[in-house]
Amino acid sequence: MRGNDIPFATTRWNVVLAAAQPTAPNAAAALNELCQAYWKPLYAYLRRCGYSTHDAEDLTQAFLADLLSRDGLKGVGPHKGKFRSFLLVSLKNFLANEWARSHAQKRGGGQPLIALDAPAAEQGVQREPVDGLNPERIFDRRWAYTILEQVRARLRTEAAAAGKGERFNLLAGFLPGEPSELSQAAAAQRLAISEGAFKVEVHRLRQRFRELLRAEVAHTVSSPAEIDDELRYLIAVVSE
């Protein structure tokens, strides 16, 4: 099944709902998927709010643990709107209502912490403009980049499975947001194919990129009708 053909009922909202049930057999896997997919925008928001790298990492860990330990996802469902908006509102509420208390008790009350690659997230934060963007906008930008990273990772996995990993590394430079140091003619020469054949491969890869991007965005909204608006918004924020 191709990425753009997934039934809407199987989008990441189901993962959220599974994670909302601590006794569910797949709750741990659901939490892991949530953390891996969405913690970087949360971290970036906290950094732009003025928290140090250490405190932003601590807060991100504590927030994600708190979200489940208090059954914070139980009221979440497709009717709640975009998952992006839900996470940001939940983080703001956590900062306002919970952090002062949890800070005094050591984050998470002794619960196992979620391993985060803070240096990698910090690199993304440092690429953002120093001035002109508020924490909410930074969150949305890092969210958009997170989605793009996931799409590129899926493309890379597909290429590797087809035995075309090295070929993908060359073609990937011609995907949106990935400027190549080579011209298409030079890249074609490296692959020992004509420039016309190379352009066909780039076109196919970009088409697959768009399919997977649409599928990934579908995981974060509550209905198919919201996909196009969310795509337009995310493209706009990364274009700033």
C-alpha positions as CSV (number, residue, x, y, z in Angstrom):
1,M,0.0,0.0,0.0
2,R,1.5,3.3,-1.0
3,G,1.8,6.2,1.5
4,N,-1.0,8.2,-0.1
5,D,-3.4,5.3,0.0
6,I,-3.6,4.8,3.8
7,P,-7.1,4.6,5.2
8,F,-7.8,7.8,7.2
9,A,-8.9,5.7,10.2
10,T,-5.3,4.4,10.5
11,T,-3.6,7.8,10.8
12,R,-1.6,8.8,13.8
13,W,-4.8,9.8,15.7
14,N,-5.2,6.1,16.4
15,V,-1.7,6.1,17.9
16,V,-2.8,9.0,20.1
17,L,-5.9,7.2,21.2
18,A,-3.9,4.1,22.0
19,A,-1.4,6.0,24.0
20,A,-4.3,7.5,26.0
21,Q,-4.9,4.1,27.5
22,P,-2.0,3.2,29.9
23,T,-3.1,-0.4,30.1
24,A,-3.4,-0.9,26.3
25,P,-0.9,-3.5,25.0
26,N,0.5,-1.0,22.5
27,A,0.6,2.0,24.7
28,A,4.4,1.9,25.1
29,A,4.9,1.7,21.4
30,A,2.4,4.5,20.8
31,L,4.2,6.7,23.3
32,N,7.5,6.0,21.6
33,E,6.1,7.0,18.2
34,L,4.6,10.2,19.6
35,C,7.9,11.2,21.2
36,Q,10.0,10.4,18.2
37,A,7.7,12.3,15.9
38,Y,6.8,15.4,17.8
39,W,9.2,16.3,20.6
40,K,11.6,18.5,18.6
41,P,8.9,21.3,18.0
42,L,8.2,21.2,21.7
43,Y,11.8,21.6,22.5
44,A,12.2,24.5,20.0
45,Y,9.2,26.3,21.5
46,L,10.7,26.1,25.0
47,R,14.1,27.3,23.7
48,R,12.5,30.4,22.1
49,C,10.6,31.0,25.3
50,G,14.0,31.6,26.9
51,Y,14.7,28.2,28.6
52,S,18.3,26.9,28.5
53,T,19.1,23.8,26.5
54,H,19.2,21.7,29.7
55,D,15.9,23.1,31.0
56,A,14.2,22.8,27.6
57,E,15.2,19.1,27.5
58,D,14.0,18.5,31.1
59,L,10.7,20.3,30.4
60,T,10.1,18.3,27.2
61,Q,10.8,15.0,29.0
62,A,8.6,16.0,31.9
63,F,5.7,17.2,29.7
64,L,5.6,14.1,27.6
65,A,5.7,11.8,30.7
66,D,3.1,14.0,32.4
67,L,0.8,13.8,29.4
68,L,0.4,10.1,29.9
69,S,0.8,9.7,33.7
70,R,-2.2,12.0,34.2
71,D,-4.1,10.3,31.4
72,G,-3.8,13.6,29.6
73,L,-4.7,12.1,26.2
74,K,-8.0,10.5,27.3
75,G,-10.1,13.3,26.0
76,V,-8.3,13.5,22.7
77,G,-10.0,12.3,19.5
78,P,-10.4,13.3,15.9
79,H,-13.0,15.9,17.0
80,K,-10.3,17.8,18.9
81,G,-8.8,19.2,15.7
82,K,-5.1,19.3,14.7
83,F,-2.7,17.3,16.8
84,R,-0.2,20.1,16.3
85,S,-2.5,22.6,18.0
86,F,-3.4,20.1,20.8
87,L,0.3,19.5,21.7
88,L,1.1,23.2,21.9
89,V,-2.0,24.1,24.0
90,S,-1.2,21.1,26.3
91,L,2.4,22.3,26.7
92,K,1.3,25.8,27.6
93,N,-1.1,24.4,30.2
94,F,1.6,22.2,31.6
95,L,4.0,25.2,31.9
96,A,1.3,27.3,33.6
97,N,-0.2,24.6,36.0
98,E,2.2,21.8,36.5
99,W,5.9,22.8,36.2
100,A,6.2,24.6,39.4
101,R,5.0,21.6,41.4
102,S,6.9,19.0,39.4
103,H,10.1,20.9,39.5
104,A,10.1,20.7,43.2
105,Q,9.7,17.0,43.1
106,K,12.3,16.3,40.4
107,R,10.9,16.0,37.0
108,G,8.3,13.2,36.4
109,G,8.2,12.1,40.0
110,G,10.9,9.5,39.5
111,Q,9.3,8.1,36.4
112,P,11.6,6.8,33.6
113,L,12.7,9.6,31.4
114,I,12.3,9.7,27.6
115,A,15.7,9.7,25.8
116,L,15.9,12.8,23.6
117,D,18.6,13.8,21.2
118,A,18.8,17.4,22.4
119,P,21.9,18.4,20.5
120,A,20.2,17.4,17.2
121,A,17.1,19.5,18.2
122,E,19.4,22.4,19.2
123,Q,20.9,22.4,15.7
124,G,17.4,23.1,14.3
125,V,16.8,25.8,16.8
126,Q,20.1,27.5,16.0
127,R,19.1,27.6,12.3
128,E,16.1,29.7,13.1
129,P,16.1,33.5,12.8
130,V,17.3,35.2,16.0
131,D,14.6,37.9,15.8
132,G,11.1,38.3,14.4
133,L,9.5,34.9,15.2
134,N,7.7,34.3,18.4
135,P,7.7,30.9,20.2
136,E,4.5,29.8,18.6
137,R,5.8,30.4,15.1
138,I,9.1,28.6,15.9
139,F,7.0,25.7,17.1
140,D,5.1,25.6,13.8
141,R,8.3,25.9,11.7
142,R,10.0,23.1,13.6
143,W,6.8,21.0,13.3
144,A,6.9,21.5,9.5
145,Y,10.6,20.6,9.3
146,T,9.9,17.5,11.4
147,I,7.3,16.4,9.0
148,L,9.7,17.0,6.1
149,E,12.4,15.0,7.9
150,Q,10.0,12.1,8.3
151,V,9.1,12.1,4.6
152,R,12.7,12.2,3.5
153,A,13.4,9.3,5.9
154,R,10.6,7.2,4.4
155,L,12.0,8.0,0.9
156,R,15.4,6.9,2.0
157,T,14.0,3.7,3.5
158,E,12.1,2.9,0.3
159,A,15.2,3.5,-1.8
160,A,17.4,1.3,0.5
161,A,14.9,-1.5,0.4
162,A,15.0,-1.3,-3.4
163,G,18.8,-1.4,-3.4
164,K,19.0,2.2,-4.5
165,G,20.4,3.9,-1.4
166,E,23.4,5.5,-3.1
167,R,21.3,6.6,-6.0
168,F,18.8,8.2,-3.7
169,N,21.6,10.2,-1.9
170,L,22.3,11.9,-5.3
171,L,18.7,12.4,-6.3
172,A,17.7,13.7,-2.8
173,G,19.6,17.0,-3.5
174,F,16.9,17.9,-6.0
175,L,14.0,17.5,-3.5
176,P,12.2,20.6,-2.2
177,G,14.3,22.3,0.5
178,E,17.5,20.3,-0.4
179,P,19.6,22.4,-2.7
180,S,22.2,20.3,-4.5
181,E,25.8,21.3,-5.1
182,L,25.6,19.6,-8.5
183,S,23.7,20.6,-11.6
184,Q,21.3,18.0,-12.9
185,A,23.7,17.4,-15.8
186,A,26.6,16.8,-13.5
187,A,24.5,14.5,-11.3
188,A,23.4,12.5,-14.4
189,Q,27.0,12.1,-15.5
190,R,27.8,10.6,-12.1
191,L,25.1,8.1,-12.6
192,A,26.2,7.4,-16.1
193,I,22.7,8.2,-17.5
194,S,21.5,11.0,-19.8
195,E,20.3,14.3,-18.4
196,G,16.8,13.5,-19.7
197,A,16.7,10.2,-17.9
198,F,17.9,11.9,-14.7
199,K,15.2,14.5,-14.9
200,V,12.6,11.7,-15.2
201,E,14.0,10.1,-12.0
202,V,13.9,13.4,-10.2
203,H,10.3,14.0,-11.3
204,R,9.3,10.6,-10.0
205,L,11.0,11.1,-6.7
206,R,9.4,14.5,-6.3
207,Q,6.0,13.0,-7.1
208,R,6.6,10.3,-4.4
209,F,7.7,13.0,-2.0
210,R,4.4,14.9,-2.5
211,E,2.5,11.7,-1.9
212,L,4.3,10.9,1.3
213,L,4.1,14.5,2.5
214,R,0.3,14.5,2.1
215,A,0.1,11.1,3.9
216,E,2.2,12.4,6.8
217,V,0.1,15.5,7.2
218,A,-3.0,13.3,7.2
219,H,-1.6,11.7,10.4
220,T,-1.9,15.1,12.2
221,V,-5.3,16.4,11.3
222,S,-8.8,15.3,12.2
223,S,-10.3,14.9,8.8
224,P,-9.3,14.7,5.1
225,A,-10.9,18.1,4.5
226,E,-8.1,19.7,6.6
227,I,-5.2,18.3,4.7
228,D,-4.9,20.9,2.0
229,D,-5.2,23.8,4.5
230,E,-2.6,22.3,6.8
231,L,-0.2,21.7,3.8
232,R,-0.5,25.3,2.7
233,Y,0.1,26.6,6.2
234,L,3.2,24.5,6.8
235,I,4.6,25.4,3.4
236,A,4.0,29.1,4.2
237,V,5.8,28.9,7.6
238,V,8.9,27.2,6.2
239,S,9.0,29.8,3.4
240,E,9.4,32.7,5.8
